[in-house]
Amino acid sequence: MEDISLNGNLAGSSNGFHLPSKILAASTRRQMRGIAIVGLGYWGPNWVRNFSQAQGIERVVCCDFINERLDQIKSRYPSVVVTESLDQVLNDPKVDAVVVATPVNTHFEIASRCLKAGKSTLVEKPLATSCEQAEVLIRMARERDLRLMSGHTFEYSAPVIKIRELIDSGELGDVLYINSVRANLGMFRRDVNVAWDLATHDISIILMLLGEMPIEVSCQGESHYHDHVEDVARLTLHFANNVIAFVQASWLDPNKIRKTTIIGSRKMLVYDDTAPNEKVRVYDKGVTKHPYLDTFGDFQL
């Protein structure tokens, strides 16, 4: 199983949280023979499709307590093993790792059981419903020398990796601020709010690009359709050296928007994940102060 780490070890801060490093190095510790996907609702079938096509995986096990979902997966991928029992998955010696794609309120319980059974575990975001639960899972993985990951898929996407290279090369200059918008109409969830559902992607991207944790975070949101489940939210992240990042997330926008703007001291960059091509554009524009001018016609910015 591929271990994404820093110098072969888990990168982290003193409180146990993983922080994307400036250079992500991939090292292979063991060969993954079999993998299980627990939860076949909205996102689980995507994992099944990918692992069924991946080379080197000998066994794919699918687990869900709804028989109709198991039947659908089996009809599409006849070679996979289906089961309603999580215990069967955890007791299978040919399963080295488990993907947890279940409702958020079950993540901690299922992930902890997987780690106790000696299975490396990937949990769809968010990893857990509290910092305390996340720290417990991180500690369990380290004590057992297992891999624990969250489904922050954009950290491994080609556009975001390229943006990281441009920032590290100094082409943009010093990053001044980042503005990210992730919006669409639906899908409404009842288990987590829009910040936990959508903004987590942007937060993971921003932390990867900057390579540091914020020193101050604020968030505002409002519920319009379900009590205590915010469907619009705006986050502000303050970093060292006066760097600031804004994240706007919404389930109430008529357009699907996936856009991040990065303002550097030398150049500016726009990452539009919905664009059919040229997802990353670099603008050779900056702000230059001109001396005082007498007429408006002579003024330029």
Secondary structure, DSSP 8 states (H G I E B T S, - for coil): -EEEEBTTB----TTS-----SS-EEEE-S---EEEEE--SSSHHHHHHHHHH-TT--EEEEE-S-HHHHHHHHHH-TTSEEES-HHHHHT-TT--EEEE-S-GGGHHHHHHHHHHTT-EEEE-SSS-SSHHHHHHHHHHHHHTT--EEE--GGGGSHHHHHHHHHHHHTTT-SEEEEEEEEEEE----SSS-HIIIIIHHHHHHHHHHH-S--SEEEEEEE-SSSTT--SEEEEEEE-GGG-EEEEEEESEEEEEEEEEEEEESS-EEEEETT-SS--EEEE----------SSGGG---
